Amino acid sequence: MTFEFLLDPNIGFVLLIGGVVLAILALFMPGTGLLELGALFALVLAGYTLINLPLNTWAIVLFVIGIIFFVLALIWRGSRRGLITLLISLTLLVVGSIFAFRSPQGGSAVNPVLAVLVTGGSAGLLWFMARKSIDAAIQRPTHDYDRLVGMVGEARTDIRGQGAVYVGGEEWTATCSVYVPAGTPVRVLRRNGLVLEVEPIKKEE
């Protein structure tokens, strides 16, 4: 099997960008292993191209700095500083990728139209996916069941080991170590999955 097609700087460029994109996406969506495997495969093939083709070191440095600025833009998203950082990042990524591979004449060996389209599209995809992932991570869950711990409700049925209680606007399956008659106020001690462990509230409380 020949790898001569990997000596095309345009293919090496696409593999390099693809590997970086998959690696960054794997940071935001871990667990499947497919993204990590795809990133490793693409970067290994891109590495073959990088080893066998002449490079512009300064362009590689710009590319790496562009990735760093992209991460900073995510951290500062929603601000003027974040927008400026994003524009700088895209500029560095495009310039770095276009001039990464050196032609025999000393110029860029990568098609500039291909470089702009692939780099711009990849950066847009990363920006969208990263923002969604970060926003989802910091957003308070709609069903934060742990908030039920310590809340007071009412036994809807007699609890003889297990029964039903009304807490937080919903009816739940509940357990208790003592007998609790229906209508008795109860306090949630802890949550075990979708089952609440409760205790009756004494009249003096």
Backbone hydrogen bonds, N-H to C=O, Kabsch-Sander energy under -0.5 kcal/mol:
donor,donor_aa,acceptor,acceptor_aa,energy
6,L,3,F,-1.5
7,L,4,E,-1.8
8,D,5,F,-1.3
12,G,8,D,-2.4
13,F,9,P,-2.3
14,V,10,N,-2.1
15,L,11,I,-2.5
16,L,12,G,-2.3
17,I,13,F,-2.6
18,G,14,V,-2.8
19,G,15,L,-2.6
20,V,16,L,-2.0
21,V,17,I,-2.7
22,L,18,G,-2.5
23,A,19,G,-2.2
24,I,20,V,-2.3
25,L,21,V,-2.5
26,A,22,L,-2.0
27,L,23,A,-0.9
27,L,24,I,-0.6
28,F,24,I,-1.0
29,M,25,L,-2.1
32,T,29,M,-0.5
37,L,33,G,-2.1
38,G,34,L,-2.7
39,A,35,L,-2.7
40,L,36,E,-2.3
41,F,37,L,-2.4
42,A,38,G,-2.5
43,L,39,A,-2.5
44,V,40,L,-2.1
45,L,41,F,-2.0
46,A,42,A,-2.5
47,G,43,L,-2.3
48,Y,44,V,-1.6
49,T,45,L,-1.5
50,L,46,A,-2.7
51,I,47,G,-2.2
52,N,48,Y,-1.6
53,L,49,T,-1.3
56,N,100,A,-2.2
57,T,55,L,-0.8
59,A,56,N,-0.7
60,I,56,N,-1.7
61,V,57,T,-2.3
62,L,58,W,-2.0
63,F,59,A,-2.2
64,V,60,I,-2.2
65,I,61,V,-2.4
66,G,62,L,-2.3
67,I,63,F,-1.7
68,I,64,V,-1.8
69,F,65,I,-2.5
70,F,66,G,-1.8
71,V,67,I,-2.0
72,L,68,I,-2.0
73,A,69,F,-2.2
74,L,70,F,-1.6
75,I,71,V,-1.8
76,W,72,L,-2.3
77,R,74,L,-1.1
79,S,76,W,-1.2
82,G,76,W,-0.7
83,L,79,S,-1.9
84,I,80,R,-2.3
85,T,81,R,-2.4
86,L,82,G,-2.1
87,L,83,L,-2.2
88,I,84,I,-2.3
89,S,85,T,-2.5
90,L,86,L,-2.7
91,T,87,L,-2.1
92,L,88,I,-2.5
93,L,89,S,-2.6
94,V,90,L,-2.5
95,V,91,T,-2.6
96,G,92,L,-2.8
97,S,93,L,-2.2
98,I,94,V,-2.3
99,F,95,V,-2.0
100,A,97,S,-0.5
102,R,54,P,-2.5
103,S,107,G,-2.6
106,G,103,S,-2.1
109,A,101,F,-2.6
110,V,98,I,-0.9
115,A,111,N,-2.4
116,V,112,P,-2.4
117,L,113,V,-2.4
118,V,114,L,-2.7
119,T,115,A,-2.3
120,G,116,V,-2.4
121,G,117,L,-2.3
122,S,118,V,-2.3
123,A,119,T,-2.6
124,G,120,G,-2.2
125,L,121,G,-2.2
126,L,122,S,-2.7
127,W,123,A,-2.5
128,F,124,G,-2.2
129,M,125,L,-2.7
130,A,126,L,-2.9
131,R,127,W,-2.1
132,K,128,F,-2.1
133,S,129,M,-2.4
134,I,130,A,-2.8
135,D,131,R,-2.7
136,A,132,K,-2.1
137,A,133,S,-1.8
138,I,134,I,-1.9
139,Q,135,D,-1.2
144,D,142,T,-0.8
145,Y,143,H,-1.4
147,R,144,D,-1.5
148,L,145,Y,-1.9
149,V,146,D,-1.2
150,G,188,V,-2.2
151,M,148,L,-2.4
153,G,186,V,-2.9
154,E,166,Y,-1.7
155,A,184,T,-2.4
156,R,164,A,-2.4
157,T,164,A,-1.6
159,I,180,V,-3.4
160,R,158,D,-0.8
160,R,162,Q,-1.2
161,G,159,I,-0.6
162,Q,160,R,-0.5
163,G,174,A,-2.7
165,V,172,W,-2.6
166,Y,154,E,-3.1
167,V,165,V,-0.6
167,V,170,E,-2.5
170,E,167,V,-1.5
172,W,165,V,-3.3
173,T,194,L,-0.6
174,A,163,G,-2.8
175,T,196,L,-2.6
176,C,161,G,-1.1
180,V,159,I,-1.9
183,G,155,A,-3.5
184,T,181,P,-1.6
186,V,153,G,-2.1
187,R,199,E,-2.7
188,V,151,M,-2.4
189,L,197,E,-3.3
190,R,197,E,-1.3
192,N,195,V,-3.3
193,G,191,R,-0.6
194,L,192,N,-0.5
195,V,192,N,-1.6
196,L,173,T,-2.5
197,E,190,R,-2.7
198,V,175,T,-2.7
198,V,196,L,-0.6
199,E,187,R,-1.9
201,I,185,P,-2.5
202,K,200,P,-0.5
205,E,202,K,-1.2
